[in-house]
Amino acid sequence: MSRVTVGRLTGVFGIHGELKCRALDAQMPAAGNAFVLIGNGIERTERCIGSRTGHGRLLLRFDGIDTPEAARLLVGCDLCAERDDVALGPQEYLDAELIGLRLSDGQGAELGRVAGIEHYPAQDCLIVEPGRALVPLVKAFIKSIDVAHGFIVTTLPEGLLDGEPQ
């Protein structure tokens, strides 16, 4: 089985050991699931016993982590799950599935490769190399995604990838 990163623990919330989590993909980490926490010299499996939104952020509780001090040791860890345990809907992709895909225009000309994904409040953006241009992951620009064949077909405004004035 392969492991994928689905979030990152970014801070402690409150006095009961809850952790702030930045989910990296469409699916929110859910209570009842086991996750592998990796980072800060840690690689261990923890069962999530609580998942809620508080003050606009995702908050998680893990079995046996019930103090801010215990939670603080996990801040900065990646939250990983087995790929087969991550259910996605149509038109949903994991970051790891998009990284490395070739970006092309409608005529088949290669425009670059996806080097990463940035998650912003308004929309997610592909980081495209060379140049590390940000391409919004929206229907207006992304016409199709074919993970199996390794490409994304786009229609981009002139200059988006090379910094030319519009």
Residue frames as a rotation matrix with the C-alpha (Angstrom) as fourth column:
MET 1
0.579 0.815 0.000 0.00
0.815 -0.579 0.000 0.00
0.000 0.000 -1.000 0.00
SER 2
-0.432 -0.716 0.548 1.14
0.668 -0.662 -0.340 3.56
0.606 0.219 0.764 -0.57
ARG 3
-0.019 0.321 -0.947 0.87
0.891 -0.424 -0.162 6.39
-0.454 -0.847 -0.278 1.92
VAL 4
-0.132 0.025 0.991 -0.28
0.639 -0.762 0.104 9.89
0.758 0.647 0.084 1.02
THR 5
-0.879 -0.173 -0.444 -0.10
0.451 -0.604 -0.658 13.10
-0.154 -0.778 0.609 3.02
VAL 6
-0.087 0.943 0.321 -3.58
0.837 -0.105 0.537 14.46
0.540 0.315 -0.780 3.70
GLY 7
0.848 0.384 0.365 -2.77
0.151 -0.836 0.528 17.25
0.508 -0.392 -0.767 6.14
ARG 8
-0.357 -0.933 -0.035 -0.31
0.392 -0.115 -0.913 18.96
0.848 -0.340 0.407 8.44
LEU 9
0.496 0.441 -0.748 -0.70
0.856 -0.103 0.507 19.63
0.147 -0.891 -0.429 12.14
THR 10
0.026 -0.456 0.890 -0.07
0.466 -0.782 -0.414 23.36
0.884 0.426 0.192 12.53
GLY 11
-0.611 -0.249 0.752 -0.74
-0.452 -0.670 -0.589 24.22
0.650 -0.699 0.297 16.16
VAL 12
-0.785 0.342 -0.517 -2.40
0.609 0.579 -0.542 23.47
0.114 -0.740 -0.663 19.46
PHE 13
-0.394 0.738 0.548 -5.96
-0.263 -0.662 0.702 24.61
0.881 0.132 0.455 20.19
GLY 14
0.544 0.746 0.385 -7.33
-0.527 -0.053 0.848 24.90
0.653 -0.664 0.365 23.70
ILE 15
-0.130 -0.572 0.810 -6.50
-0.991 0.058 -0.118 22.97
0.021 -0.818 -0.575 26.84
HIS 16
0.515 0.447 0.731 -7.67
-0.521 0.841 -0.147 19.47
-0.680 -0.305 0.666 25.87
GLY 17
-0.314 -0.794 0.521 -4.96
-0.016 0.553 0.833 18.51
-0.949 0.253 -0.186 23.35
GLU 18
0.735 0.553 0.393 -6.79
0.412 0.096 -0.906 19.43
-0.539 0.828 -0.157 20.16
LEU 19
-0.427 -0.904 -0.020 -4.60
0.428 -0.221 0.876 20.18
-0.797 0.366 0.481 17.17
LYS 20
0.397 0.427 -0.812 -5.13
-0.527 -0.619 -0.583 22.62
-0.751 0.660 -0.021 14.31
CYS 21
-0.189 -0.409 0.893 -4.85
0.497 0.744 0.447 20.83
-0.847 0.528 0.063 10.98
ARG 22
-0.100 0.103 -0.990 -4.32
-0.782 -0.623 0.014 22.23
-0.615 0.776 0.143 7.51
ALA 23
0.383 0.319 0.867 -5.98
0.233 0.875 -0.425 19.67
-0.894 0.365 0.260 5.23
LEU 24
-0.553 -0.728 -0.404 -4.04
-0.260 -0.310 0.914 19.34
-0.792 0.611 -0.017 1.99
ASP 25
-0.969 0.243 0.037 -6.78
0.133 0.391 0.911 17.80
0.207 0.888 -0.411 -0.09
ALA 26
-0.410 0.892 0.191 -10.51
-0.472 -0.387 0.792 17.94
0.780 0.234 0.580 -0.60
GLN 27
0.393 0.589 -0.706 -11.27
0.265 0.662 0.701 15.25
0.880 -0.463 0.104 1.95
MET 28
0.212 -0.259 0.942 -11.08
-0.834 -0.551 0.036 16.37
0.510 -0.793 -0.333 5.58
PRO 29
-0.765 -0.458 -0.452 -9.39
-0.108 0.783 -0.612 13.97
0.634 -0.419 -0.649 7.98
ALA 30
0.174 0.969 0.176 -12.21
-0.556 -0.051 0.830 12.33
0.813 -0.242 0.530 9.94
ALA 31
-0.159 -0.106 0.982 -12.73
-0.965 0.229 -0.131 10.90
-0.211 -0.968 -0.139 13.40
GLY 32
0.718 0.403 0.568 -12.43
-0.379 0.910 -0.167 7.12
-0.584 -0.096 0.806 13.63
ASN 33
0.882 -0.444 -0.157 -9.59
0.007 0.347 -0.938 6.93
0.471 0.826 0.309 11.10
ALA 34
0.579 -0.799 -0.161 -6.02
0.469 0.165 0.867 6.01
-0.667 -0.578 0.471 11.93
PHE 35
0.934 -0.351 0.064 -3.29
-0.167 -0.590 -0.790 8.26
0.315 0.727 -0.610 10.56
VAL 36
0.316 -0.915 -0.249 0.46
0.947 0.321 0.022 7.97
0.060 -0.243 0.968 10.47
LEU 37
0.987 -0.087 -0.136 2.06
-0.057 -0.976 0.210 11.10
-0.151 -0.199 -0.968 11.91
ILE 38
0.376 -0.896 0.238 5.47
0.923 0.340 -0.178 11.86
0.078 0.287 0.955 10.42
GLY 39
0.359 -0.368 0.858 7.82
0.101 -0.898 -0.427 14.68
0.928 0.240 -0.285 11.43
ASN 40
0.402 -0.272 0.874 9.88
-0.823 -0.525 0.215 16.04
0.400 -0.806 -0.435 14.32
GLY 41
-0.686 -0.727 0.023 11.61
-0.681 0.631 -0.372 12.65
0.256 -0.271 -0.928 14.62
ILE 42
-0.324 0.692 0.645 8.21
-0.466 0.477 -0.746 10.97
-0.824 -0.542 0.168 14.97
GLU 43
-0.534 0.393 -0.749 6.65
-0.680 0.327 0.657 8.26
0.503 0.859 0.092 12.84
ARG 44
-0.951 0.273 0.145 3.73
0.086 0.685 -0.724 6.67
-0.297 -0.676 -0.675 14.62
THR 45
-0.547 0.835 0.066 0.11
0.306 0.126 0.944 5.73
0.780 0.536 -0.324 14.06
GLU 46
-0.932 0.351 -0.096 -2.56
-0.050 -0.385 -0.921 7.61
-0.360 -0.854 0.376 15.99
ARG 47
-0.427 0.871 0.243 -6.34
0.880 0.339 0.334 7.17
0.208 0.357 -0.911 15.92
CYS 48
-0.875 0.232 0.426 -8.34
-0.199 -0.972 0.122 10.35
0.442 0.022 0.897 15.39
ILE 49
-0.630 0.658 -0.412 -11.16
0.776 0.509 -0.374 10.46
-0.036 -0.555 -0.831 17.95
GLY 50
0.293 0.758 -0.583 -12.55
0.590 -0.623 -0.514 13.89
-0.752 -0.193 -0.630 17.13
SER 51
-0.733 -0.422 0.533 -12.81
0.679 -0.422 0.600 16.16
-0.029 0.802 0.596 14.11
ARG 52
0.414 0.874 -0.256 -14.56
0.832 -0.477 -0.283 19.52
-0.369 -0.096 -0.924 14.09
THR 53
-0.144 -0.382 0.913 -14.31
0.643 -0.737 -0.208 23.05
0.752 0.557 0.352 12.77
GLY 54
0.491 0.248 -0.835 -13.59
0.825 -0.441 0.354 25.81
-0.281 -0.862 -0.422 15.27
HIS 55
0.359 -0.304 -0.882 -12.91
-0.052 -0.950 0.307 29.45
-0.932 -0.064 -0.357 14.50
GLY 56
0.758 0.078 -0.648 -12.73
-0.617 -0.238 -0.750 28.60
-0.213 0.968 -0.132 10.79
ARG 57
-0.253 -0.888 -0.385 -10.09
-0.928 0.335 -0.162 25.89
0.273 0.317 -0.908 11.12
LEU 58
0.495 0.331 -0.803 -10.07
-0.221 0.942 0.252 22.12
0.840 0.053 0.539 11.21
LEU 59
-0.088 -0.455 0.886 -9.44
-0.991 -0.053 -0.126 20.76
0.104 -0.889 -0.446 14.72
LEU 60
0.256 0.091 -0.962 -8.48
-0.242 0.970 0.028 17.16
0.936 0.226 0.271 15.46
ARG 61
0.301 -0.202 0.932 -8.23
-0.937 0.121 0.329 15.09
-0.179 -0.972 -0.153 18.64
PHE 62
-0.054 -0.412 -0.909 -6.16
-0.492 0.804 -0.335 11.94
0.869 0.429 -0.247 18.90
ASP 63
0.831 0.370 -0.415 -6.57
0.082 0.657 0.749 9.04
0.550 -0.657 0.516 21.29
GLY 64
0.470 -0.642 -0.606 -4.32
0.882 0.347 0.317 9.56
0.007 -0.683 0.730 24.32
ILE 65
-0.685 -0.616 0.389 -3.39
0.613 -0.776 -0.149 13.14
0.393 0.136 0.909 23.41
ASP 66
0.335 0.937 -0.099 -5.33
0.790 -0.222 0.571 15.17
0.513 -0.269 -0.815 25.96
THR 67
0.450 -0.230 -0.863 -3.06
0.545 -0.694 0.470 17.99
-0.707 -0.682 -0.187 27.08
PRO 68
0.958 -0.145 -0.246 -1.56
-0.273 -0.719 -0.639 20.95
-0.084 0.680 -0.729 25.23
GLU 69
0.132 -0.979 0.155 1.91
-0.799 -0.012 0.601 19.67
-0.586 -0.203 -0.784 26.15
ALA 70
-0.170 -0.128 0.977 1.30
0.238 0.957 0.167 16.28
-0.956 0.261 -0.132 24.53
ALA 71
0.755 0.535 0.380 -0.26
0.508 -0.109 -0.855 17.94
-0.416 0.838 -0.354 21.48
ARG 72
0.721 -0.507 -0.473 2.64
-0.545 -0.836 0.066 20.40
-0.429 0.210 -0.878 21.10
LEU 73
-0.220 -0.848 0.482 4.99
-0.282 0.529 0.801 17.48
-0.934 0.040 -0.356 20.35
LEU 74
-0.067 0.300 0.952 2.94
0.747 0.647 -0.152 16.70
-0.661 0.701 -0.268 17.23
VAL 75
0.742 0.321 -0.588 2.85
-0.052 -0.847 -0.529 20.24
-0.668 0.423 -0.612 15.78
GLY 76
0.013 -0.716 -0.698 4.59
-0.897 -0.316 0.308 20.22
-0.441 0.622 -0.647 12.40
CYS 77
-0.627 -0.202 0.752 3.89
-0.010 0.968 0.251 16.54
-0.779 0.150 -0.609 11.71
ASP 78
-0.637 0.447 -0.628 2.38
-0.716 -0.041 0.697 15.46
0.286 0.894 0.346 8.42
LEU 79
-0.086 0.736 0.672 -0.87
-0.567 0.519 -0.640 13.54
-0.819 -0.436 0.372 8.66
CYS 80
-0.671 -0.271 -0.691 -0.65
-0.736 0.361 0.573 10.51
0.094 0.892 -0.442 6.35
ALA 81
0.250 0.780 0.573 -3.16
-0.617 0.585 -0.526 7.87
-0.746 -0.222 0.628 5.31
GLU 82
-0.562 -0.320 0.763 -3.08
0.307 0.776 0.551 4.77
-0.768 0.544 -0.338 3.14
ARG 83
-0.889 0.166 -0.427 -4.08
-0.444 -0.548 0.709 5.73
-0.116 0.820 0.561 -0.40
ASP 84
-0.704 0.636 -0.316 -6.76
0.278 0.656 0.701 3.03
0.654 0.406 -0.639 -0.51
ASP 85
-0.364 0.557 -0.747 -8.39
0.913 0.053 -0.405 4.55
-0.186 -0.829 -0.527 2.60
VAL 86
-0.667 0.080 -0.741 -8.84
-0.037 -0.997 -0.074 7.97
-0.744 -0.022 0.668 0.98
ALA 87
-0.083 0.742 0.666 -12.18
0.910 0.328 -0.252 8.23
-0.405 0.585 -0.702 -0.84
LEU 88
-0.801 -0.175 -0.573 -12.43
-0.047 -0.935 0.352 10.93
-0.597 0.309 0.741 -3.49
GLY 89
0.316 0.947 0.062 -15.40
0.178 0.006 -0.984 12.08
-0.932 0.322 -0.167 -5.49
PRO 90
0.419 -0.132 0.899 -15.47
0.908 0.077 -0.412 12.79
-0.015 0.988 0.152 -9.20
GLN 91
0.498 -0.317 0.807 -13.12
0.264 -0.831 -0.489 15.62
0.826 0.457 -0.330 -10.20
GLU 92
0.844 -0.318 0.431 -11.24
-0.529 -0.365 0.766 15.34
-0.086 -0.875 -0.476 -6.86
TYR 93
0.549 -0.759 -0.350 -7.54
0.194 0.523 -0.830 14.55
0.813 0.388 0.435 -6.75
LEU 94
0.744 -0.461 -0.483 -4.85
0.543 -0.003 0.840 14.19
-0.389 -0.887 0.248 -4.16
ASP 95
0.681 -0.580 -0.446 -1.96
-0.597 -0.793 0.121 16.63
-0.424 0.184 -0.887 -4.40
ALA 96
-0.208 -0.849 0.486 0.41
-0.358 0.528 0.770 13.70
-0.910 -0.013 -0.414 -4.88
GLU 97
0.154 0.342 0.927 -1.57
0.685 0.639 -0.349 12.57
-0.712 0.689 -0.135 -7.95
LEU 98
0.956 0.278 0.091 -1.21
0.264 -0.683 -0.681 15.98
-0.127 0.675 -0.727 -9.66
ILE 99
0.462 -0.856 -0.232 2.45
-0.588 -0.492 0.643 16.64
-0.664 -0.160 -0.730 -8.90
GLY 100
-0.500 -0.755 0.424 4.55
-0.050 0.514 0.856 15.67
-0.865 0.407 -0.295 -11.90
LEU 101
0.306 0.662 0.684 1.73
0.727 0.301 -0.617 15.87
-0.614 0.686 -0.390 -14.46
ARG 102
-0.790 -0.530 0.308 2.48
0.587 -0.508 0.630 17.70
-0.177 0.679 0.712 -17.71
LEU 103
0.074 0.761 -0.644 0.50
0.145 -0.647 -0.748 20.84
-0.987 -0.038 -0.158 -18.47
SER 104
-0.772 -0.306 0.557 -0.46
0.580 0.018 0.814 21.25
-0.259 0.952 0.164 -22.12
ASP 105
-0.593 0.611 -0.524 -2.58
-0.619 -0.762 -0.188 23.56
-0.514 0.213 0.831 -24.20
GLY 106
0.371 0.885 0.280 -5.52
-0.414 0.428 -0.804 22.29
-0.831 0.183 0.525 -26.26
GLN 107
0.691 -0.171 -0.702 -3.21
-0.696 0.106 -0.711 21.65
0.196 0.980 -0.046 -29.23
GLY 108
0.916 -0.312 -0.254 -0.92
0.347 0.932 0.103 19.30
0.204 -0.182 0.962 -27.28
ALA 109
0.142 -0.904 0.404 2.00
-0.007 -0.409 -0.912 21.71
0.990 0.126 -0.064 -26.77
GLU 110
0.243 -0.129 -0.961 3.67
0.908 0.379 0.179 21.10
0.341 -0.916 0.209 -23.40
LEU 111
0.559 0.077 0.826 3.62
-0.033 -0.993 0.115 24.20
0.829 -0.091 -0.552 -21.16
GLY 112
-0.306 -0.673 0.674 5.37
-0.809 -0.189 -0.556 22.85
0.501 -0.715 -0.487 -18.08
ARG 113
-0.308 0.149 -0.940 5.06
0.347 0.937 0.035 20.37
0.886 -0.315 -0.340 -15.22
VAL 114
0.698 0.582 0.418 3.18
-0.249 -0.350 0.903 20.57
0.672 -0.734 -0.099 -11.94
ALA 115
-0.389 -0.915 -0.108 5.78
-0.048 0.137 -0.989 20.99
0.920 -0.380 -0.097 -9.19
GLY 116
-0.917 0.121 -0.379 3.33
0.395 0.147 -0.907 21.45
-0.054 -0.982 -0.183 -6.30
ILE 117
0.003 0.963 0.268 -0.06
0.628 -0.210 0.749 22.66
0.778 0.166 -0.606 -5.14
GLU 118
-0.985 -0.156 0.069 -0.86
0.050 -0.654 -0.755 25.71
0.163 -0.740 0.652 -3.03
HIS 119
-0.189 0.955 -0.227 -4.17
0.900 0.261 0.349 25.79
0.393 -0.138 -0.909 -1.15
TYR 120
-0.977 -0.067 0.202 -5.60
0.014 -0.967 -0.254 29.29
0.212 -0.245 0.946 -0.83
PRO 121
-0.605 0.795 -0.043 -8.97
0.045 -0.020 -0.999 30.36
-0.795 -0.606 -0.023 0.59
ALA 122
0.017 0.654 -0.756 -10.39
-0.793 -0.452 -0.408 31.33
-0.608 0.607 0.511 -2.83
GLN 123
0.911 0.215 -0.351 -9.03
-0.392 0.714 -0.580 28.36
0.126 0.666 0.735 -4.82
ASP 124
0.473 -0.792 0.388 -6.19
0.267 0.548 0.793 25.91
-0.840 -0.271 0.470 -5.11
CYS 125
0.703 -0.327 -0.632 -3.33
-0.694 -0.511 -0.507 26.69
-0.157 0.795 -0.586 -7.50
LEU 126
0.821 -0.541 0.180 -0.95
0.569 0.796 -0.204 24.48
-0.033 0.270 0.962 -9.41
ILE 127
0.421 -0.802 -0.423 2.71
-0.445 -0.589 0.674 25.50
-0.790 -0.096 -0.605 -9.13
VAL 128
0.945 0.003 0.326 4.04
0.279 0.509 -0.814 25.05
-0.168 0.861 0.480 -12.67
GLU 129
0.086 -0.973 -0.215 7.71
-0.114 -0.224 0.968 24.76
-0.990 -0.058 -0.130 -13.58
PRO 130
-0.415 -0.876 -0.246 9.75
0.879 -0.316 -0.357 26.13
0.235 -0.365 0.901 -15.11
GLY 131
-0.576 0.068 0.814 9.28
0.047 -0.992 0.116 29.51
0.816 0.106 0.569 -13.48
ARG 132
-0.796 0.291 -0.532 7.01
0.603 0.296 -0.741 28.38
-0.058 -0.910 -0.411 -10.61
ALA 133
-0.759 0.615 0.213 3.95
-0.433 -0.721 0.541 30.13
0.486 0.318 0.814 -12.07
LEU 134
-0.753 0.608 0.252 0.67
-0.015 0.368 -0.930 29.77
-0.658 -0.704 -0.268 -10.19
VAL 135
-0.786 0.571 -0.236 -2.22
-0.262 0.039 0.964 28.42
0.560 0.820 0.119 -12.27
PRO 136
-0.418 0.702 0.577 -5.63
-0.848 -0.074 -0.524 28.53
-0.325 -0.708 0.627 -10.54
LEU 137
-0.991 0.113 0.072 -7.21
0.125 0.972 0.199 25.10
-0.048 0.207 -0.977 -10.41
VAL 138
-0.270 0.926 -0.263 -10.56
-0.272 -0.336 -0.902 26.31
-0.924 -0.172 0.342 -11.77
LYS 139
0.202 0.465 0.862 -12.77
0.627 0.615 -0.478 25.18
-0.752 0.638 -0.167 -14.67
ALA 140
0.891 0.141 -0.431 -12.07
-0.169 -0.780 -0.603 28.39
-0.421 0.610 -0.671 -16.59
PHE 141
0.194 -0.920 -0.341 -8.41
-0.970 -0.232 0.075 27.33
-0.149 0.316 -0.937 -17.00
ILE 142
-0.740 -0.463 0.489 -8.37
-0.454 0.879 0.145 23.55
-0.497 -0.115 -0.860 -16.48
LYS 143
-0.097 0.707 -0.700 -10.20
-0.975 0.075 0.211 21.71
0.202 0.703 0.682 -19.25
SER 144
0.831 0.353 -0.430 -9.32
-0.267 0.931 0.250 18.12
0.488 -0.093 0.868 -18.28
ILE 145
-0.016 -0.807 0.591 -7.10
-0.985 0.114 0.129 16.12
-0.171 -0.580 -0.796 -15.96
ASP 146
0.792 0.163 -0.588 -5.88
-0.340 0.918 -0.205 12.68
0.506 0.362 0.783 -16.97
VAL 147
0.432 -0.628 0.647 -3.85
-0.808 0.050 0.588 11.22
-0.402 -0.776 -0.486 -14.10
ALA 148
0.665 -0.115 0.738 -3.47
0.161 0.987 0.009 7.84
-0.730 0.113 0.675 -15.83
HIS 149
0.638 -0.407 0.653 -1.78
0.739 0.087 -0.668 9.40
0.215 0.909 0.356 -18.89
GLY 150
-0.064 -0.791 -0.608 0.04
0.926 -0.274 0.259 12.09
-0.372 -0.546 0.751 -16.92
PHE 151
-0.826 -0.300 0.477 -1.35
0.486 -0.807 0.334 15.34
0.285 0.508 0.813 -18.32
ILE 152
-0.080 0.767 -0.637 -3.60
0.597 -0.475 -0.646 18.32
-0.798 -0.432 -0.420 -17.67
VAL 153
-0.356 0.060 0.932 -5.16
0.866 -0.352 0.354 20.19
0.350 0.934 0.073 -20.61
THR 154
-0.205 0.189 -0.960 -5.46
0.638 -0.718 -0.278 23.94
-0.742 -0.670 0.027 -20.02
THR 155
0.239 0.179 0.954 -6.65
0.766 -0.639 -0.072 27.13
0.597 0.748 -0.290 -21.63
LEU 156
0.034 -0.364 -0.931 -4.59
0.893 -0.406 0.192 29.91
-0.448 -0.838 0.311 -20.04
PRO 157
0.950 0.223 -0.216 -4.57
0.138 -0.926 -0.350 33.67
-0.279 0.303 -0.911 -20.49
GLU 158
0.547 -0.779 0.307 -1.58
0.415 -0.066 -0.907 34.93
0.727 0.623 0.287 -22.46
GLY 159
-0.044 -0.731 0.681 1.40
-0.389 -0.615 -0.686 35.63
0.920 -0.295 -0.257 -20.24
LEU 160
0.805 0.431 0.408 0.22
-0.521 0.185 0.833 33.65
0.283 -0.883 0.374 -17.21
LEU 161
0.886 -0.456 -0.083 3.13
0.459 0.838 0.296 31.24
-0.066 -0.301 0.952 -17.33
ASP 162
0.084 -0.951 0.298 5.89
0.933 -0.030 -0.359 33.57
0.350 0.308 0.885 -18.48
GLY 163
-0.078 -0.115 -0.990 5.12
0.778 -0.629 0.012 36.80
-0.624 -0.769 0.138 -16.68
GLU 164
-0.759 -0.146 0.635 4.43
0.577 -0.604 0.550 38.86
0.304 0.783 0.542 -19.81
PRO 165
-0.808 0.523 -0.271 2.23
-0.254 -0.725 -0.640 41.91
-0.531 -0.448 0.719 -19.26
GLN 166
-0.366 0.768 0.526 -1.39
0.747 0.579 -0.327 41.25
-0.556 0.273 -0.785 -20.12
